[in-house]
């Protein structure tokens, strides 16, 4: 079941990048009781995204692009975010 934070992340990333592949994976259950676990069940995520916008960009540039697209979610409502961004055919 997709929670409201996960759904918002998916919507923001689709709008920003029109990805050919997108997976927003909720990793929160494996971090229950650890630092940053706010009890919401939506504190730790992995984003796997493939979009043409990442072509020719470094790993750091891609991560910054994703973080910008997510606005205040990382650091506010999301404690930890792993980003795997690539261009098609990589």
FENMOFEN-V474256 format. One record per residue. N is the residue number from 0. RES is the residue in one small letter. PHI is phi in whole degrees, 0 to 359 (999 if undefined). PSI is psi in radians with two decimals (999 if undefined). NEAR is the number of other ideal C-beta (glycine too) atoms within 12 Angstrom. Layout:
{{N,RES,PHI,PSI,NEAR} {N,RES,PHI,PSI,NEAR}}
This chain:
{{0,x,999,2.31,8} {1,x,273,2.22,17} {2,x,274,3.02,20} {3,x,296,-0.63,17} {4,x,291,-0.78,29} {5,x,299,-0.78,32} {6,x,297,-0.71,18} {7,x,295,-0.72,24} {8,x,299,-0.80,37} {9,x,299,-0.77,28} {10,x,298,-0.80,20} {11,x,297,-0.75,28} {12,x,290,-0.67,36} {13,x,296,-0.75,22} {14,x,294,-0.66,17} {15,x,282,-0.62,24} {16,x,237,-0.20,31} {17,x,43,1.02,17} {18,x,293,2.62,30} {19,x,279,-0.37,20} {20,x,212,2.36,23} {21,x,215,2.25,29} {22,x,225,2.11,24} {23,x,251,1.94,35} {24,x,253,2.17,24} {25,x,276,1.93,30} {26,x,261,0.15,26} {27,x,300,-0.65,29} {28,x,300,-0.60,18} {29,x,281,-0.05,17} {30,x,244,0.17,24} {31,x,304,2.24,18} {32,x,87,-0.13,13} {33,x,271,3.00,16} {34,x,304,2.38,11} {35,x,90,-0.19,23} {36,x,282,1.90,20} {37,x,267,0.08,20} {38,x,85,-0.06,14} {39,x,283,-0.37,22} {40,x,80,0.14,23} {41,x,220,1.11,33} {42,x,242,-0.38,31} {43,x,230,2.21,31} {44,x,222,2.72,40} {45,x,242,2.30,24} {46,x,249,2.15,40} {47,x,245,2.01,26} {48,x,223,2.43,39} {49,x,232,2.07,25} {50,x,208,2.62,30} {51,x,300,-0.51,19} {52,x,301,-0.35,25} {53,x,270,-0.10,34} {54,x,300,2.29,19} {55,x,77,0.10,12} {56,x,258,2.59,20} {57,x,285,2.91,14} {58,x,302,-0.75,16} {59,x,295,-0.74,13} {60,x,299,-0.72,18} {61,x,297,-0.76,29} {62,x,296,-0.72,23} {63,x,296,-0.68,17} {64,x,298,-0.78,28} {65,x,295,-0.81,39} {66,x,299,-0.72,26} {67,x,298,-0.74,19} {68,x,296,-0.53,33} {69,x,274,-0.09,33} {70,x,60,-2.21,19} {71,x,273,0.03,15} {72,x,300,-0.95,30} {73,x,293,2.25,27} {74,x,92,-0.35,14} {75,x,253,-1.24,18} {76,x,262,-0.29,26} {77,x,245,2.10,37} {78,x,282,-0.74,25} {79,x,224,2.39,26} {80,x,221,2.04,35} {81,x,263,2.31,24} {82,x,239,2.19,32} {83,x,239,1.64,24} {84,x,249,2.36,37} {85,x,212,2.83,28} {86,x,271,2.74,23} {87,x,304,2.53,17} {88,x,71,0.32,11} {89,x,267,999,18}}
